[in-house]
């Protein structure tokens, strides 16, 4: 598949699992691309909720949605507070892009201290059969600490309730993002 990258893999995984009329969360809105993608999957009868801690990201996401005539609730808040906005067992899919805002301030990036609690909340929010997509960006300005903490945490998730898949691009240089997926079984 030409152009195979973490985003392509994540979107294909989500495309196969997100129903029309579903409820999705973009836990790290960034520039709004995943938010817009989720909106296209759930359609007019669905709901998308997006979070970011940077006003620049919220504004960028809202602008992209307006440009594409899409609707989502975009919230200036941490992904570690998502349980304040959704009920357990109601979410079809949750998307994370860990790292920093593209074309943004590289001194501001996600950290394990909020990312792991956000994943834990997301696991409670997912419906049975719900999915979580995690793109783990690391190296460079943000270092390896969050990647190491996230991959260690993913190993501890209850295997009776969830399936966790972690994959890597072995022959690509410069710390390519790692795609990870979680499927809620029960």
N, C-alpha and C positions, 0 to 999 in steps of 0.2 A: 504494500500500500504506500504510494508516494506521499511524502510529507507526514509520515507517521510521527506523532509527538504526543506528549502527555495530554494536551487539550483535545486532540482528535480522539484519543482513546477514551477519555472521560466523557466527552459528548456522545460518543457512540454507546457507551455503557448506559448513560442516562436516557438516550433516545429510545432504547429498547425497554426501559422500565418505568418511565414516567407516563402516567395516563392523562389523557385529555380530561380537564376538569379537576386535576389533582392540586395538591398543596405542596409547594416547594419552598425551601429556604436557601438563599445564597448567603452564607455566613461571612463572606469576605467580598463585598460588592466590587471593590476596586474600580475599574473603569466601566463596569456595567455589562461586560460581554456575557458572563455567565447568567446574570439576571435576565438579560434579553433572551438568551437561549432558553432558559427555563420558562419564560413567558410564552415563547413560541410553542413549547411542548404542552403546556397546560391549557392553552387557548383562552378564549374569552370567558369561559365558565370556571377557569381555575384561579388559583391565588398564588402569588409569589411575594415573599417577604425577604428583604435584603438588608444586611447590616454592614456598617463600616464605622471605624472610629475617627476617620478623617473627613472633614467637611468637603475637601477637594474631591474625594472619592464619591461621596453622596451626591454632590453637584454634577459630577461627570456621569454617574449612573442615571440620574434623573434626565440629563440632557440627551443621553443615548436613547433612553426609553421614549422620550418625547419625539425625537427624530424618527423613530421607527413606529410611532403610534402604538406603543405598548404600555400596559399598566402594571405597576407593582408598588408595594408599600416599601419605601426606602427609609431606613432608620439610622440616625446618627447615634450609634451605641455599639458596645462590644459584643462580639459573637458569644462571649461568655455569659450574656444576659438573655439569650434567646428563649429560655423557658418563661420569661416574663410576657412573651408575645404569642406563645402557642401552647396548646394542651398536649399532654402525653398521648402517644398513639394516634396522632392526627396527620403526620407529615409523610408524604410519599418519597421525597428526596431532599437531601441536604448536600450542598456543595461548599467545599473549602478550597482556597488557594492560599497556602501559607507562604509568607515571605513579605515583600514590600510592594507598595503601590507602583505599578509600571509608570515610568516617567515622573515619579514622585520623589519625595524626600527619602533617601535610602537609610537615613538614621531612624526612621519609623518603620518597624516591621513586627510581624506577629511573634509571639513568644510562648513557650510551652506553658508558662504559668497561667495564661488565659486560654490557650488553644486546647489543652487537654480537658479542662473543665467544660469547654464548649462542645467537644466531641462527646463527653459523657452525657451532657444535656441532650445533645442530638440523638444519642442512642435511645434515650427515654422518649423523645418526641416522635421517633419513627413508628409508622404502622408496621404490623407484621408484613413482611414482603417489601418494606421500604428499604431504600438504599442511601448510602453516603459515598460521595466521591471526594477524595482528598488529593490535591496536587501539592506535593511538598517541594518547595523551592528552597535551596540552601546554598551555602558557600558564599563567596564574595563578601559583600558588606554585612550580611546577616549571619554568617558563620554556620557552624554545624550543630550548635547546641540544641536548637529546636528539633532538627531532623533526628538527632540521636534520641531525644526524649520521646518524640512521637513514635518512632519505630519501636522503641522499647515498650511504650504503653500499648501499642496495637497488639503486641504479643500476649498481653494480659486480658484482653477482652474475652468474655465468656463464650467458649466455642459451642456450647449447647444452644445458645440464643442467637449467635451471630457467626457469619462467615467473613473472615478478613483476608483480602488478597492484596499482596504488595508485589509490585513488579518494578524492574529497573532497566534502563538502557545501558547495557554493559560496555558497548564499544563507542560511546559518545564522549567527547571531551568536555571539560569545564563543568562538572557537576550538574548534569541534566536533571530537571525536576523528576520526582518519583511519583508515579500514579499509584494510589491505594484505593481500595473499594471495600465497603462494608455492606453486607446484606443482612437484614434482620430476619431471622428464621421464624421466631415465635413472638 
